[in-house]
Amino acid sequence: MSDSREPRTSRPAAGRRYRAPKCAVGEVAYLEVVTVNETGAFLDWGHPKDLLLPYGEQRFRPSVGKRVLVRIYEDQQGRPVASQKLDRFVADEARGLSAGDEVALVIAEQTDLGFKAVVEHRCWGLLYRDDVTRPLRRGQRLTGYVKRLRDDGRLDLSLLPPGEARLDVVGEAVLKALRESGGYLPLGDKSDAAEIKARLGVSKSAFKQAIGRLYKRRLITLSPTGIRLAPGGD
């Protein structure tokens, strides 16, 4: 519980400039520690007054210059404060979401299975390693999609939209890579899945479906050794 006394506040460091707020009450964010004193740690959240992370809401003692993943809430006096104890605010079970929904994600941590993420600032979800199409970092905000709502109410996530929209995204990635490589990529149906993922950040299955669509639209040509932009395909 937060101290009912008025805490000592941190003042902005000289020369630090503020623009639009980085985050708001009710959100999960990855914030930099700018001051530590007897009250707790103070975080830069984009507002003129820094955000208090009380000692009672810390999972470890952060130091100045480090970043911490916190949930912002209002204490009993209506003041915005931060907590590192996310499980108090972020539910295991998703409510009001279903497969295919577009959602806001905040990456929390890497696990043996993939990446644990906060979904819509209110529930947990999991991005499996095979569905991760690009490098991710703790605290990163990005758009994702509900891949599956499991029987236990938990969410499996994807960085690609479902259905035809997914193939459109992959197809655009293939065309972009072709343009950047001079119109040719040494990738095809026989290419290793790891090679395709390393080059394009997508699964082999999605790649094969996408190039099939691009070929039918006459945007690429296929050869035994790879794919090329068709004349006028750029």
C-alpha positions in Angstrom: 0.0 0.0 0.0 1.3 3.4 -0.8 2.4 5.8 1.9 -0.4 8.3 2.7 2.1 11.1 3.3 3.0 13.4 0.5 6.2 11.9 -1.1 9.2 13.9 -1.9 9.0 14.5 -5.6 11.7 14.4 -8.2 12.3 17.5 -10.3 13.2 17.3 -14.0 17.0 17.3 -14.6 18.3 20.5 -16.1 18.1 20.5 -19.8 15.7 17.6 -20.0 12.9 18.4 -22.5 9.3 17.0 -22.4 7.0 16.6 -25.4 3.9 14.4 -25.5 3.5 12.0 -22.5 5.1 8.6 -23.1 2.4 6.8 -21.2 -0.6 7.2 -18.9 -2.3 5.7 -15.9 -3.6 2.2 -16.7 -0.7 1.4 -19.1 2.3 -0.9 -18.8 5.6 0.8 -19.9 9.4 0.4 -19.8 10.7 3.6 -18.1 14.1 5.0 -17.2 15.0 5.6 -13.5 16.2 9.2 -13.1 16.4 9.6 -9.3 16.5 7.3 -6.3 16.0 8.6 -2.8 14.5 7.6 0.6 10.9 7.6 -0.9 11.7 5.3 -3.8 12.8 5.5 -7.4 11.5 8.2 -9.8 10.9 7.4 -13.5 10.8 9.5 -16.6 7.3 9.0 -18.1 7.3 12.1 -20.3 5.4 14.4 -17.9 6.9 17.5 -16.1 7.0 15.6 -12.7 8.7 12.2 -12.6 6.7 9.1 -11.6 7.2 7.5 -8.2 8.0 3.8 -8.0 7.7 3.3 -4.2 10.0 0.8 -2.4 6.9 -1.3 -1.6 6.1 -1.7 -5.3 9.6 -2.7 -6.4 10.7 -6.3 -7.2 14.4 -5.2 -7.0 16.2 -2.0 -6.2 16.7 -0.2 -9.5 19.6 2.2 -10.1 19.7 5.5 -12.0 19.9 5.0 -15.7 18.4 1.6 -15.7 14.9 0.8 -17.2 12.1 -1.0 -15.4 8.9 -2.5 -16.7 6.0 -1.1 -14.6 2.2 -0.7 -14.5 1.0 2.8 -13.8 -2.0 3.2 -11.5 -3.5 5.7 -9.0 -2.8 5.4 -5.3 -5.5 6.0 -2.6 -4.9 9.7 -2.9 -5.4 9.7 -6.6 -1.8 10.2 -7.4 -0.1 8.4 -10.3 2.5 5.8 -9.1 4.2 2.8 -10.6 4.5 -0.8 -9.7 6.9 -3.5 -10.9 4.4 -6.1 -9.5 2.6 -6.6 -12.8 0.7 -9.7 -11.8 -1.4 -7.6 -9.4 -2.8 -5.8 -12.5 -2.3 -8.1 -15.5 -4.6 -11.1 -15.6 -3.8 -14.6 -16.9 -7.2 -15.0 -18.4 -8.3 -12.8 -21.4 -11.7 -11.4 -21.5 -13.4 -9.8 -24.5 -10.8 -11.0 -27.0 -11.0 -13.6 -29.7 -8.9 -15.1 -32.5 -8.0 -12.6 -35.2 -8.3 -9.5 -33.0 -5.7 -6.8 -33.5 -4.1 -5.9 -30.1 -1.5 -3.7 -28.6 1.5 -5.5 -27.1 4.2 -4.7 -24.6 7.0 -7.3 -24.6 7.7 -8.4 -21.0 10.3 -11.2 -21.0 11.8 -14.0 -23.0 10.9 -17.6 -22.0 11.8 -21.1 -23.1 8.8 -21.0 -25.4 9.1 -17.5 -26.8 8.1 -14.1 -25.5 5.6 -13.2 -22.8 3.7 -10.0 -23.6 1.2 -7.8 -21.9 -1.9 -7.5 -24.2 -3.9 -4.3 -24.2 -2.2 -3.4 -20.9 -4.5 -5.9 -19.1 -3.8 -9.6 -19.7 -0.9 -11.9 -20.6 -0.2 -13.5 -23.9 2.5 -15.6 -25.5 4.4 -15.2 -28.7 5.8 -18.6 -29.6 9.4 -18.6 -30.9 8.3 -20.0 -34.3 5.9 -17.0 -34.7 8.5 -14.4 -33.9 9.4 -12.7 -37.3 11.9 -10.1 -36.1 14.1 -9.3 -33.1 12.2 -8.3 -30.0 13.3 -6.5 -26.8 11.9 -6.0 -23.3 9.5 -3.1 -23.1 9.0 -2.9 -26.9 5.5 -1.7 -27.9 4.1 -3.2 -31.1 0.9 -4.4 -32.8 0.0 -8.1 -32.7 -2.9 -10.4 -33.3 -4.7 -13.0 -31.2 -3.8 -16.3 -32.8 -5.8 -18.5 -30.5 -7.8 -18.2 -27.3 -6.9 -21.4 -25.3 -9.3 -23.5 -23.3 -7.8 -22.0 -20.1 -8.6 -18.5 -21.3 -5.0 -17.6 -22.1 -3.8 -16.1 -25.4 -1.5 -17.3 -28.1 -0.3 -14.4 -30.2 1.1 -13.7 -33.6 2.9 -10.7 -35.2 1.2 -11.3 -38.5 -2.5 -10.8 -39.2 -4.7 -13.8 -39.9 -5.9 -15.1 -43.3 -5.4 -13.3 -46.6 -4.0 -10.2 -44.8 -1.2 -12.3 -43.5 -0.1 -13.3 -46.9 -0.3 -9.8 -48.2 2.1 -8.7 -45.4 4.5 -11.5 -46.3 4.2 -10.7 -50.0 5.1 -7.1 -49.4 8.1 -8.2 -47.4 9.3 -10.4 -50.3 8.9 -7.6 -52.8 10.8 -5.2 -50.6 13.6 -7.7 -50.2 13.7 -8.3 -53.9 13.9 -4.5 -54.7 16.7 -4.1 -52.1 18.7 -7.0 -53.5 18.6 -5.9 -57.2 15.6 -7.9 -58.2 16.8 -11.4 -57.3 16.7 -13.6 -54.1 18.3 -17.1 -53.9 15.2 -18.4 -52.1 12.6 -20.9 -53.3 10.5 -23.9 -52.5 13.6 -26.0 -51.7 15.2 -23.4 -49.5 15.9 -24.3 -45.8 13.2 -22.9 -43.4 16.0 -21.3 -41.2 17.4 -19.5 -44.3 14.0 -18.1 -45.2 13.3 -16.9 -41.7 16.8 -15.3 -41.3 16.4 -13.4 -44.6 12.7 -12.4 -44.5 11.6 -13.1 -40.9 8.7 -15.4 -41.9 8.0 -19.1 -41.9 8.7 -21.3 -44.9 5.0 -22.1 -45.2 4.0 -18.4 -45.3 6.8 -17.7 -47.8 5.7 -20.4 -50.2 2.1 -19.3 -50.1 3.1 -15.6 -50.6 5.3 -16.3 -53.6 2.6 -18.4 -55.1 0.3 -15.4 -54.9 2.9 -13.1 -56.3 3.6 -15.4 -59.2 -0.1 -15.6 -60.1 -0.2 -11.8 -60.1 2.8 -11.8 -62.4 4.9 -9.8 -60.0 7.7 -12.4 -59.8 9.2 -15.2 -61.9 10.4 -18.5 -60.5 13.6 -20.3 -61.3 15.2 -23.4 -59.9 17.6 -21.3 -57.9 15.4 -18.5 -56.6 12.9 -15.8 -57.5 13.1 -12.6 -59.5 11.0 -9.5 -59.9 9.0 -9.7 -63.1 9.4 -6.9 -65.7 7.3 -4.1 -64.3 6.9 -5.8 -61.0 8.7 -3.0 -59.2 
